[in-house]
């Protein structure tokens, strides 16, 4: 039980410290670069990546579109991230409901589940108070310069990619339309890198159970063993 509670609290820190997701960043000793790409959601599609921070710590992350629903008459897509850090107690899952608004993607709902815990739904207001933006540019090419076409080989295979470099110098991105939902084959940033391990098809959500309202005060009370 203590391990499960610790995992849940790690998830809270993970989210409120500005996680990657859409735009999330993961605490791994170092932090992963912000995910850059071209938003092109297809239900059931996804990709698995090896994320390596500058302290040489490695973890595996999956990103997949696991469902869709309409939000204010606009198509919305459930994007689920699975983070499997060998130092933790098991995989953590974060699921965002994302809507495209002009050139930005907007997170309208967020559900997370830590090992051994029920799923928790965090309000958008709480996400914003934690310093995390619910908006993310939908197309990296609007903020980058094209360096040409390159062939990139990863554990997932060989891809012909467009090489883009962020205008602020924060990251290099190798993009292919054959990889969903962001087209990301490889990314190198200031603190870490992401490399495609495999392409995912027929993706399904890993989150089980009915989401509970996220209440950090109640979570801390349970941790302390108070009624």
TAKAWO-V124884 format. One record per residue. RES is the residue in three letters. PSI is psi in whole degrees, 0 to 359 (none if undefined). OMEGA is omega in whole degrees, 0 to 359 (NA if undefined). Layout:
# TAKAWO-V124884
res:psi:omega
RES:PSI:OMEGA
RES:PSI:OMEGA
This chain:
# TAKAWO-V124884
res:psi:omega
UNK:319:179
UNK:321:179
UNK:317:180
UNK:318:179
UNK:319:179
UNK:319:179
UNK:319:179
UNK:319:179
UNK:325:175
UNK:321:179
UNK:320:179
UNK:312:179
UNK:318:179
UNK:315:183
UNK:310:187
UNK:343:179
UNK:2:176
UNK:58:186
UNK:164:177
UNK:154:183
UNK:243:160
UNK:105:183
UNK:14:182
UNK:159:177
UNK:137:187
UNK:134:176
UNK:114:182
UNK:37:190
UNK:303:164
UNK:189:178
UNK:145:180
UNK:153:176
UNK:155:175
UNK:135:182
UNK:124:180
UNK:138:179
UNK:202:180
UNK:114:185
UNK:115:181
UNK:77:187
UNK:134:172
UNK:120:183
UNK:129:181
UNK:349:183
UNK:154:178
UNK:187:182
UNK:149:176
UNK:141:184
UNK:150:165
UNK:127:179
UNK:125:183
UNK:122:180
UNK:170:184
UNK:340:177
UNK:13:177
UNK:3:176
UNK:138:182
UNK:145:174
UNK:164:180
UNK:138:181
UNK:134:174
UNK:142:177
UNK:123:184
UNK:151:175
UNK:115:190
UNK:4:179
UNK:175:179
UNK:156:173
UNK:162:182
UNK:134:179
UNK:113:181
UNK:47:178
UNK:16:176
UNK:147:178
UNK:131:177
UNK:151:183
UNK:136:176
UNK:113:177
UNK:121:182
UNK:133:175
UNK:133:175
UNK:122:181
UNK:117:182
UNK:92:179
UNK:120:182
UNK:344:179
UNK:348:182
UNK:187:182
UNK:12:182
UNK:175:182
UNK:144:174
UNK:147:182
UNK:136:175
UNK:129:183
UNK:128:180
UNK:140:170
UNK:115:190
UNK:136:177
UNK:139:176
UNK:125:178
UNK:102:184
UNK:244:183
UNK:15:180
UNK:147:168
UNK:143:183
UNK:128:175
UNK:120:181
UNK:338:175
UNK:157:179
UNK:127:179
UNK:137:180
UNK:152:178
UNK:123:177
UNK:161:181
UNK:130:176
UNK:10:183
UNK:156:174
UNK:159:177
UNK:146:181
UNK:136:176
UNK:125:181
UNK:137:179
UNK:152:178
UNK:325:179
UNK:320:180
UNK:322:177
UNK:315:181
UNK:320:178
UNK:332:179
UNK:2:178
UNK:7:181
UNK:130:178
UNK:139:177
UNK:357:179
UNK:144:182
UNK:134:175
UNK:135:186
UNK:341:186
UNK:112:182
UNK:334:185
UNK:341:177
UNK:343:184
UNK:21:185
UNK:165:175
UNK:141:182
UNK:128:180
UNK:358:178
UNK:186:180
UNK:135:181
UNK:151:175
UNK:124:182
UNK:130:177
UNK:127:178
UNK:176:175
UNK:341:180
UNK:350:181
UNK:193:181
UNK:132:185
UNK:140:169
UNK:118:190
UNK:155:165
UNK:131:179
UNK:120:179
UNK:142:177
UNK:128:179
UNK:139:183
UNK:336:177
UNK:3:178
UNK:11:186
UNK:338:184
UNK:155:168
UNK:138:184
UNK:133:173
UNK:117:192
UNK:137:175
UNK:137:178
UNK:346:182
UNK:355:182
UNK:125:179
UNK:161:0
UNK:2:182
UNK:355:182
UNK:11:187
UNK:119:175
UNK:319:178
UNK:147:175
UNK:133:175
UNK:129:180
UNK:188:183
UNK:331:185
UNK:343:182
UNK:174:180
UNK:157:174
UNK:132:181
UNK:131:182
UNK:126:177
UNK:319:181
UNK:155:175
UNK:138:183
UNK:134:174
UNK:156:179
UNK:44:181
UNK:141:176
UNK:156:179
UNK:146:175
UNK:350:183
UNK:130:182
UNK:151:179
UNK:171:179
UNK:125:182
UNK:138:173
UNK:156:176
UNK:132:181
UNK:123:180
UNK:96:183
UNK:329:179
UNK:315:179
UNK:323:180
UNK:318:179
UNK:326:178
UNK:319:178
UNK:320:180
UNK:320:181
UNK:355:179
UNK:18:181
UNK:146:180
UNK:none:NA
